[in-house]
Amino acid sequence: MHNRMTRIASLAAILFLLPLTNFPAAHAQVWDPGDPLPGDTGLPEDMGADDGYLTPPPPAAPAPATGAGEAAPPAAPETGPAAPATLSASEDPEDFLCSRAPVGKAVRVPPPFDRWLVLVCTQDGQALVPVMGEAWVAHGSADPVSIFALPPGGTPPSHGPGFDPRYDIRFLALTGGETKEERRERALHLLQLATKGSEEVPDYSEIWQLDALSNAGGARYNIFFYRNGERPSRIITCLDQCRQALHLDVLSGAQAREALDRAAAPR
């Protein structure tokens, strides 16, 4: 188990060498920040809201009123998604896989997205990375990418006592589903815009959308997975209603190993 966990950490940690903002705009950004959406995309203001993919967590219910002299009932314990099997400090000393995260500070990746990506806890905050054996690279390049809870140019949450970036710069919610009908057509149109007509876009059999809400200023990602067969081959991850976006290729096998080796090589 220790060797396996070390290998996962070493592969995924490489991805953090190149956060979203480090790529040349020609390779990484579909549109520059703040630009209007190119053309008439037909995209709603929030790609996830109308299907209920992602809504902010509801506010805590107020405590019930108590009569004079009546003790207030004890507060209900904080609940959250079921935690993964806890790994010992010797197996995963940095808690890279978030298995020892405090209750409510590491959300579970829902299926089927849990077959394509992993939530990790790093000293730069939580991030989404591909499963072991795969790499996400900026389209047409070999530059590995990960998706941080703290977006490019984002404001980290305020640092209180005991602040730990592994758990306190985090995703508040991860939720999604398969796109259908008009939503699917819009997601295909988004991919066509990303390629700028430079290539023929396949007619993907399935397109899935994962919405991720960050506690860093309420940043909201819409992440689209395009797949034919079991695994996605393209991803578009959007911020700010897709005014900032990255078009990613999903590599596996030898191609993924080569991209990760190049990223780890001294510069």
SERO-4910 file (N, C-alpha, C, O; in steps of 0.05 Angstrom, whole numbers):
BEGIN
 pado doro    nc1    nc2    nc3   cac1   cac2   cac3    cc1    cc2    cc3    oc1    oc2    oc3
  Met    A     17    -24      0      0      0      0     17     25      0     12     44    -14
  His    A     39     24     16     56     48     18     68     55    -10     68     78    -18
  Asn    A     78     34    -24     90     40    -50     70     50    -69     75     69    -85
  Arg    A     45     39    -68     24     48    -87     17     77    -81     15     93   -100
  Met    A     15     85    -56      7    112    -49     30    132    -56     24    154    -66
  Thr    A     55    123    -53     77    140    -60     77    145    -90     82    167    -99
  Arg    A     71    124   -105     71    127   -134     48    146   -143     53    163   -161
  Ile    A     25    144   -131      3    162   -138     11    191   -132      7    209   -148
  Ala    A     23    195   -108     30    222   -101     51    233   -119     50    256   -127
  Ser    A     71    217   -127     92    227   -143     83    234   -171     92    254   -183
  Leu    A     65    218   -182     54    224   -209     37    249   -208     40    267   -225
  Ala    A     18    250   -189     -1    272   -189     13    298   -181      5    319   -190
  Ala    A     32    296   -163     45    321   -154     59    336   -177     61    360   -177
  Ile    A     68    321   -197     80    334   -221     61    353   -233     70    374   -244
  Leu    A     35    347   -233     16    364   -246     15    392   -235      6    411   -248
  Phe    A     23    395   -210     21    421   -197     44    440   -205     44    463   -196
  Leu    A     62    430   -220     84    448   -229     74    469   -248     87    490   -252
  Leu    A     52    463   -262     42    481   -283     13    488   -278     -4    475   -291
  Pro    A      6    506   -260    -22    513   -256    -33    527   -280    -19    534   -299
  Leu    A    -59    532   -280    -74    541   -304    -62    566   -316    -62    568   -340
  Thr    A    -52    585   -300    -44    610   -311    -17    610   -324     -9    630   -335
  Asn    A     -2    588   -323     25    588   -333     28    582   -363     50    582   -373
  Phe    A      6    577   -376      8    570   -404      5    594   -422     -9    613   -416
  Pro    A     19    594   -445     15    615   -465    -14    615   -474    -26    593   -477
  Ala    A    -26    638   -478    -54    641   -484    -61    625   -509    -83    615   -512
  Ala    A    -42    623   -528    -48    610   -553    -54    580   -549    -69    568   -564
  His    A    -42    569   -528    -46    540   -523    -67    535   -502    -82    515   -504
  Ala    A    -70    553   -482    -85    546   -459   -113    558   -458   -132    545   -450
  Gln    A   -115    583   -466   -141    596   -462   -157    596   -487   -148    604   -509
  Val    A   -182    587   -485   -200    590   -507   -207    619   -512   -208    628   -535
  Trp    A   -211    634   -490   -216    663   -492   -200    676   -470   -195    665   -449
  Asp    A   -192    701   -475   -178    716   -455   -197    725   -433   -221    729   -438
  Pro    A   -187    728   -408   -205    736   -386   -219    762   -392   -206    782   -402
  Gly    A   -245    763   -386   -260    787   -390   -271    792   -417   -287    810   -421
  Asp    A   -262    776   -437   -273    779   -464   -302    771   -464   -310    753   -449
  Pro    A   -318    783   -482   -346    773   -485   -345    746   -498   -326    739   -512
  Leu    A   -366    730   -493   -367    704   -506   -366    708   -536   -381    724   -547
  Pro    A   -349    693   -550   -347    697   -579   -372    687   -593   -380    664   -589
  Gly    A   -384    704   -609   -407    696   -624   -431    691   -606   -430    699   -582
  Asp    A   -451    679   -616   -475    672   -601   -472    643   -592   -481    625   -606
  Thr    A   -461    639   -568   -457    611   -559   -483    599   -549   -486    574   -549
  Gly    A   -502    615   -541   -526    604   -530   -522    594   -502   -539    580   -491
  Leu    A   -499    600   -489   -494    590   -462   -508    607   -442   -508    631   -443
  Pro    A   -521    594   -423   -534    609   -401   -512    621   -383   -489    614   -386
  Glu    A   -520    638   -365   -501    651   -347   -486    630   -330   -463    634   -324
  Asp    A   -500    610   -323   -487    588   -308   -495    562   -320   -518    555   -321
  Met    A   -475    548   -331   -481    524   -346   -494    502   -329   -507    484   -339
  Gly    A   -490    504   -302   -501    483   -285   -526    489   -271   -539    470   -260
  Ala    A   -534    514   -269   -556    521   -251   -583    510   -259   -598    501   -242
  Asp    A   -589    511   -285   -617    505   -292   -623    475   -290   -646    468   -288
  Asp    A   -603    458   -290   -608    430   -286   -604    422   -256   -606    398   -249
  Gly    A   -598    441   -240   -594    435   -212   -568    420   -207   -565    407   -186
  Tyr    A   -549    421   -226   -524    407   -221   -509    417   -197   -497    402   -182
  Leu    A   -510    443   -193   -495    455   -171   -510    478   -159   -515    498   -172
  Thr    A   -517    476   -134   -528    498   -119   -512    501    -94   -502    481    -83
  Pro    A   -508    526    -85   -492    530    -60   -504    515    -37   -529    511    -36
  Pro    A   -488    506    -18   -499    492      5   -519    510     20   -515    534     22
  Pro    A   -541    498     29   -561    515     43   -550    526     69   -533    513     81
  Pro    A   -560    549     77   -551    560    103   -559    543    126   -580    529    125
  Ala    A   -543    543    147   -550    527    170   -577    537    182   -583    560    183
  Ala    A   -593    517    191   -618    524    203   -614    537    230   -596    530    244
  Pro    A   -630    558    236   -627    571    262   -634    552    285   -650    534    282
  Ala    A   -621    557    307   -626    540    331   -654    545    340   -664    567    340
  Pro    A   -668    523    349   -696    527    359   -696    544    384   -678    542    401
  Ala    A   -718    559    387   -720    576    411   -725    558    435   -737    537    434
  Thr    A   -715    568    457   -718    553    482   -733    570    503   -730    595    502
  Gly    A   -747    558    520   -761    572    541   -743    580    563   -720    572    565
  Ala    A   -753    597    581   -737    606    604   -728    582    620   -744    565    627
  Gly    A   -702    582    626   -691    561    643   -687    535    629   -677    515    640
  Glu    A   -696    534    604   -693    508    589   -666    508    574   -660    527    560
  Ala    A   -652    487    578   -626    485    565   -629    480    535   -647    466    527
  Ala    A   -612    493    520   -613    489    491   -604    461    484   -585    451    496
  Pro    A   -617    449    465   -608    422    457   -580    423    445   -573    443    434
  Pro    A   -565    401    448   -538    401    436   -540    404    406   -558    394    393
  Ala    A   -520    417    395   -519    421    366   -514    394    352   -499    377    362
  Ala    A   -527    391    330   -524    366    315   -495    366    304   -485    386    296
  Pro    A   -483    342    303   -456    341    293   -455    348    263   -474    343    248
  Glu    A   -433    361    255   -430    368    227   -428    343    210   -414    325    216
  Thr    A   -443    343    188   -443    319    171   -429    326    144   -427    350    137
  Gly    A   -421    307    130   -408    310    104   -408    284     90   -418    264    100
  Pro    A   -396    283     67   -394    258     52   -377    238     66   -359    245     82
  Ala    A   -384    213     62   -369    192     75   -339    194     68   -332    198     44
  Ala    A   -322    191     87   -293    194     83   -282    168     71   -292    147     77
  Pro    A   -261    170     55   -249    146     45   -234    132     68   -231    143     89
  Ala    A   -225    107     63   -211     93     83   -186    109     91   -171    118     75
  Thr    A   -183    112    118   -162    129    128   -135    116    124   -131     93    131
  Leu    A   -116    131    112    -89    122    109    -72    133    132    -76    156    141
  Ser    A    -54    117    141    -37    126    163    -17    147    154    -13    151    130
  Ala    A     -6    161    173     14    182    167     38    171    153     51    184    137
  Ser    A     45    146    159     68    134    145     61    126    116     79    127     99
  Glu    A     36    119    111     28    112     84     25    137     66     31    136     42
  Asp    A     15    159     78     10    183     63     15    207     81     -3    219     91
  Pro    A     41    213     86     47    233    107     36    260    103     29    274    122
  Glu    A     32    269     78     21    295     73     -9    294     70    -22    315     65
  Asp    A    -21    271     73    -50    267     68    -58    277     40    -78    291     37
  Phe    A    -42    269     21    -46    278     -7    -74    270    -17    -86    285    -32
  Leu    A    -83    247     -8   -110    237    -18   -132    245      1   -154    235     -1
  Cys    A   -127    264     19   -148    276     36   -163    256     54   -185    261     62
  Ser    A   -150    233     60   -164    213     75   -167    220    104   -184    208    118
  Arg    A   -151    239    114   -154    247    142   -165    275    145   -161    288    165
  Ala    A   -178    285    124   -189    312    124   -211    314    146   -225    295    150
  Pro    A   -212    337    160   -234    340    179   -261    337    166   -264    341    142
  Val    A   -281    330    182   -308    325    171   -317    350    157   -315    373    167
  Gly    A   -328    346    132   -339    368    117   -318    384    101   -326    403     88
  Lys    A   -293    376    102   -272    392     88   -260    377     64   -239    386     54
  Ala    A   -272    356     56   -263    342     31   -288    328     20   -297    308     30
  Val    A   -298    339     -2   -322    328    -14   -315    303    -31   -293    300    -40
  Arg    A   -335    286    -34   -331    262    -50   -336    268    -79   -354    283    -86
  Val    A   -319    257    -96   -324    259   -125   -346    240   -133   -344    216   -128
  Pro    A   -368    250   -145   -390    233   -152   -384    215   -176   -367    223   -192
  Pro    A   -398    192   -178   -395    176   -202   -409    189   -226   -428    204   -221
  Pro    A   -401    184   -250   -378    168   -259   -352    184   -259   -331    173   -267
  Phe    A   -352    209   -249   -328    226   -250   -306    214   -233   -283    219   -238
  Asp    A   -313    198   -213   -293    186   -195   -276    165   -210   -256    156   -200
  Arg    A   -285    157   -234   -268    139   -250   -248    155   -268   -231    143   -280
  Trp    A   -251    181   -269   -235    198   -287   -217    217   -272   -197    227   -284
  Leu    A   -223    223   -247   -207    243   -232   -207    237   -203   -223    221   -193
  Val    A   -188    250   -189   -184    247   -160   -183    274   -147   -171    293   -158
  Leu    A   -195    277   -123   -192    301   -107   -167    297    -90   -164    276    -76
  Val    A   -148    316    -90   -124    314    -74   -121    339    -57   -132    360    -63
  Cys    A   -107    336    -35   -101    358    -16    -72    365    -18    -55    348    -11
  Thr    A    -65    390    -25    -37    398    -28    -33    423    -12    -51    435     -1
  Gln    A     -8    431     -9     -1    455      5    -10    480     -9     -8    502      2
  Asp    A    -19    478    -34    -30    500    -49    -61    499    -49    -74    513    -64
  Gly    A    -72    481    -33   -101    478    -33   -109    453    -47    -93    439    -60
  Gln    A   -135    447    -46   -145    423    -59   -146    426    -89   -148    449   -100
  Ala    A   -144    404   -103   -144    404   -132   -157    379   -143   -158    359   -129
  Leu    A   -165    380   -168   -174    357   -183   -153    349   -202   -143    365   -218
  Val    A   -145    323   -202   -124    313   -220   -134    288   -233   -152    275   -222
  Pro    A   -122    280   -255   -131    255   -268   -123    230   -252   -104    232   -235
  Val    A   -136    209   -257   -129    184   -243   -101    175   -252    -91    184   -273
  Met    A    -89    158   -236    -62    149   -242    -61    135   -270    -79    120   -276
  Gly    A    -40    141   -285    -38    129   -312    -48    147   -333    -45    141   -357
  Glu    A    -60    171   -326    -69    190   -345    -57    217   -340    -47    222   -318
  Ala    A    -58    235   -359    -50    262   -356    -68    280   -372    -78    273   -393
  Trp    A    -74    304   -360    -89    325   -375    -68    345   -385    -52    355   -369
  Val    A    -69    350   -410    -50    370   -421    -66    391   -437    -87    385   -449
  Ala    A    -55    415   -438    -67    436   -455    -68    426   -483    -48    415   -493
  His    A    -90    429   -497    -95    418   -523    -72    425   -542    -65    448   -545
  Gly    A    -62    405   -555    -41    409   -575    -13    413   -563      6    420   -577
  Ser    A    -10    409   -536     15    413   -523     21    388   -506      7    368   -507
  Ala    A     43    390   -491     50    368   -472     52    379   -444     66    368   -427
  Asp    A     37    401   -439     38    415   -413     17    404   -394     -7    410   -399
  Pro    A     24    389   -373      4    378   -355    -11    400   -339      1    420   -333
  Val    A    -36    394   -334    -54    414   -320    -69    400   -298    -76    376   -300
  Ser    A    -74    414   -276    -92    406   -255   -111    429   -250   -106    451   -259
  Ile    A   -133    424   -236   -154    443   -231   -155    449   -201   -163    433   -185
  Phe    A   -145    473   -194   -143    480   -166   -169    493   -156   -183    507   -170
  Ala    A   -175    489   -130   -197    503   -117   -192    533   -117   -211    548   -119
  Leu    A   -167    541   -115   -160    570   -117   -155    576   -146   -133    568   -156
  Pro    A   -173    589   -161   -169    593   -189   -148    614   -195   -140    629   -177
  Pro    A   -139    616   -220   -120    637   -227   -130    664   -220   -152    672   -227
  Gly    A   -114    679   -206   -122    706   -198   -143    707   -175   -152    729   -168
  Gly    A   -150    684   -164   -170    683   -144   -160    693   -117   -136    694   -112
  Thr    A   -178    699    -99   -171    709    -72   -175    685    -53   -198    675    -50
  Pro    A   -154    677    -39   -158    655    -20   -175    663      3   -177    686      9
  Pro    A   -188    644     15   -205    650     39   -187    661     61   -163    656     62
  Ser    A   -200    676     79   -185    689    101   -172    667    118   -183    646    123
  His    A   -148    674    128   -133    655    144   -139    659    174   -131    679    186
  Gly    A   -154    640    185   -159    641    214   -140    624    229   -122    612    218
  Pro    A   -144    622    255   -127    604    271   -129    575    261   -150    565    255
  Gly    A   -106    562    260   -105    535    251   -109    531    222   -115    508    213
  Phe    A   -107    552    206   -111    550    177    -92    529    165    -68    530    170
  Asp    A   -104    511    149    -88    491    135    -96    491    106   -119    483    100
  Pro    A    -79    499     88    -88    502     60    -98    476     48   -114    476     29
  Arg    A    -89    453     58    -98    428     47   -128    425     50   -141    412     34
  Tyr    A   -139    436     71   -167    432     77   -183    458     76   -208    458     74
  Asp    A   -170    481     79   -184    506     81   -184    522     55   -197    543     54
  Ile    A   -170    513     34   -174    523      7   -186    499     -7   -171    481    -16
  Arg    A   -212    498    -10   -224    473    -17   -249    476    -35   -259    499    -39
  Phe    A   -258    454    -46   -283    453    -60   -306    448    -40   -304    430    -23
  Leu    A   -327    464    -43   -350    461    -25   -370    441    -36   -384    428    -21
  Ala    A   -370    437    -63   -389    418    -75   -379    409   -102   -367    425   -116
  Leu    A   -383    384   -108   -378    372   -134   -403    357   -142   -411    338   -128
  Thr    A   -415    365   -164   -439    351   -173   -442    354   -203   -432    373   -215
  Gly    A   -456    335   -215   -458    337   -244   -475    314   -255   -488    299   -241
  Gly    A   -475    312   -282   -490    292   -295   -485    293   -325   -469    309   -335
  Glu    A   -498    275   -340   -495    274   -369   -511    297   -382   -534    302   -374
  Thr    A   -499    310   -402   -514    330   -416   -533    317   -436   -527    296   -447
  Lys    A   -556    329   -439   -577    319   -457   -588    341   -474   -588    365   -466
  Glu    A   -597    335   -498   -612    352   -516   -599    379   -519   -576    380   -528
  Glu    A   -612    401   -512   -601    428   -518   -575    432   -502   -556    444   -513
  Arg    A   -574    422   -478   -549    425   -463   -526    411   -476   -503    421   -477
  Arg    A   -532    387   -488   -511    373   -502   -502    388   -527   -478    389   -533
  Glu    A   -521    400   -541   -514    415   -565   -497    439   -558   -478    446   -572
  Arg    A   -503    452   -535   -486    475   -527   -458    466   -520   -439    480   -525
  Ala    A   -456    443   -507   -429    433   -499   -413    426   -524   -389    431   -525
  Leu    A   -426    415   -545   -412    409   -570   -403    435   -583   -381    437   -594
  His    A   -421    455   -582   -415    481   -594   -391    494   -580   -374    507   -592
  Leu    A   -389    490   -554   -367    501   -538   -341    488   -548   -321    502   -550
  Leu    A   -341    462   -553   -317    449   -563   -309    459   -591   -286    462   -597
  Gln    A   -329    464   -607   -324    474   -634   -311    502   -632   -293    508   -647
  Leu    A   -321    518   -614   -308    545   -610   -280    542   -600   -262    557   -608
  Ala    A   -275    522   -583   -248    518   -572   -228    511   -593   -205    519   -592
  Thr    A   -237    495   -613   -219    487   -635   -216    508   -656   -198    507   -673
  Lys    A   -234    529   -655   -233    551   -674   -234    541   -703   -223    553   -721
  Gly    A   -248    519   -708   -251    508   -735   -227    496   -746   -226    489   -770
  Ser    A   -206    492   -729   -181    481   -740   -181    451   -743   -163    440   -755
  Glu    A   -202    438   -733   -203    409   -736   -233    401   -735   -250    416   -726
  Glu    A   -238    377   -744   -265    367   -744   -271    355   -716   -256    338   -707
  Val    A   -292    364   -704   -299    355   -677   -315    329   -680   -335    328   -694
  Pro    A   -306    307   -666   -321    282   -668   -349    285   -656   -354    303   -639
  Asp    A   -367    268   -664   -394    268   -653   -392    250   -628   -396    225   -630
  Tyr    A   -386    262   -605   -382    246   -581   -407    232   -573   -429    243   -574
  Ser    A   -404    207   -564   -428    191   -556   -439    202   -530   -463    200   -526
  Glu    A   -422    212   -512   -431    223   -487   -415    247   -479   -391    248   -484
  Ile    A   -429    266   -467   -415    290   -456   -426    293   -427   -450    295   -423
  Trp    A   -407    294   -408   -414    296   -380   -404    323   -369   -383    332   -377
  Gln    A   -420    335   -351   -413    361   -340   -410    358   -310   -429    349   -296
  Leu    A   -387    366   -299   -382    367   -270   -380    396   -262   -365    411   -274
  Asp    A   -396    404   -242   -394    431   -231   -380    430   -205   -385    413   -188
  Ala    A   -361    449   -201   -345    449   -177   -346    477   -165   -339    497   -178
  Leu    A   -355    479   -140   -358    505   -126   -335    507   -106   -331    489    -89
  Ser    A   -319    529   -108   -297    533    -90   -304    552    -67   -322    569    -70
  Asn    A   -290    550    -45   -294    569    -23   -276    594    -27   -276    612    -10
  Ala    A   -262    596    -49   -245    619    -55   -262    639    -71   -262    638    -96
  Gly    A   -276    656    -57   -293    676    -70   -317    664    -85   -328    678   -102
  Gly    A   -325    640    -79   -348    628    -92   -342    621   -121   -361    619   -137
  Ala    A   -317    618   -129   -310    611   -156   -324    585   -164   -326    566   -148
  Arg    A   -335    584   -189   -350    561   -198   -338    552   -225   -337    567   -244
  Tyr    A   -330    527   -225   -321    514   -249   -343    498   -262   -359    486   -248
  Asn    A   -345    499   -289   -361    480   -304   -341    464   -321   -327    475   -337
  Ile    A   -340    438   -316   -320    421   -329   -335    401   -346   -351    385   -337
  Phe    A   -328    400   -372   -342    383   -392   -323    361   -401   -300    366   -408
  Phe    A   -333    336   -399   -318    312   -407   -331    301   -432   -354    293   -432
  Tyr    A   -316    299   -454   -325    289   -479   -314    261   -484   -290    257   -483
  Arg    A   -332    242   -488   -322    214   -490   -336    198   -512   -360    202   -516
  Asn    A   -320    181   -524   -330    159   -541   -317    134   -529   -293    132   -528
  Gly    A   -333    116   -520   -322     93   -505   -322     98   -475   -338    114   -465
  Glu    A   -305     84   -461   -306     84   -432   -295    110   -420   -305    118   -399
  Arg    A   -275    123   -433   -262    145   -420   -263    170   -437   -264    168   -461
  Pro    A   -264    193   -424   -263    218   -440   -236    222   -454   -216    213   -444
  Ser    A   -237    235   -477   -212    241   -491   -207    271   -492   -184    280   -497
  Arg    A   -227    288   -487   -224    317   -486   -238    327   -461   -257    315   -451
  Ile    A   -229    350   -451   -241    364   -428   -240    393   -434   -221    404   -445
  Ile    A   -262    407   -428   -261    436   -427   -269    444   -398   -290    437   -388
  Thr    A   -252    460   -386   -258    470   -359   -261    500   -360   -244    514   -371
  Cys    A   -284    510   -350   -292    538   -353   -293    552   -326   -300    540   -305
  Leu    A   -286    577   -326   -291    595   -304   -304    620   -314   -303    627   -338
  Asp    A   -318    634   -297   -330    660   -304   -347    658   -329   -344    673   -348
  Gln    A   -367    639   -328   -386    635   -350   -371    629   -376   -380    638   -397
  Cys    A   -349    615   -374   -332    607   -397   -318    631   -410   -309    629   -433
  Arg    A   -315    653   -396   -298    674   -406   -269    667   -403   -251    678   -417
  Gln    A   -263    649   -384   -237    637   -382   -241    607   -385   -258    595   -372
  Ala    A   -225    595   -402   -229    566   -406   -203    553   -416   -186    566   -428
  Leu    A   -201    528   -409   -179    511   -418   -190    487   -434   -208    474   -425
  His    A   -178    482   -457   -185    459   -473   -162    439   -469   -139    444   -475
  Leu    A   -170    415   -459   -150    396   -450   -153    370   -466   -175    362   -473
  Asp    A   -130    357   -472   -130    330   -482   -125    311   -459   -110    318   -440
  Val    A   -137    288   -459   -133    267   -439   -114    246   -451   -121    232   -469
  Leu    A    -90    244   -439    -71    225   -449    -70    201   -430    -76    203   -406
  Ser    A    -63    178   -441    -60    154   -425    -36    138   -435    -24    145   -456
  Gly    A    -28    118   -420     -6    100   -428     20    115   -432     27    132   -416
  Ala    A     34    108   -454     60    119   -459     59    149   -463     78    163   -454
  Gln    A     38    159   -476     36    188   -480     35    203   -453     48    224   -450
  Ala    A     19    192   -434     17    205   -408     44    204   -394     52    224   -382
  Arg    A     58    182   -395     84    179   -381    104    199   -393    119    212   -378
  Glu    A    104    202   -419    122    221   -432    117    249   -424    135    265   -418
  Ala    A     91    257   -423     84    284   -414     92    290   -386    103    311   -380
  Leu    A     88    270   -368     95    274   -340    125    274   -336    135    289   -320
  Asp    A    139    258   -352    169    257   -350    180    284   -359    199    294   -347
  Arg    A    169    295   -381    179    321   -390    174    343   -370    191    360   -366
  Ala    A    150    342   -357    144    363   -337    163    361   -313    169    381   -301
  Ala    A    172    336   -307    189    332   -283    218    338   -289    234    340   -270
  Ala    A    225    339   -314    253    342   -322    263    370   -314    248    389   -315
  Pro    A    289    372   -305    300    399   -299    299    417   -322    302    409   -345
  Arg    A    294    444   -317    292    463   -338    316    482   -338    317    500   -354
***
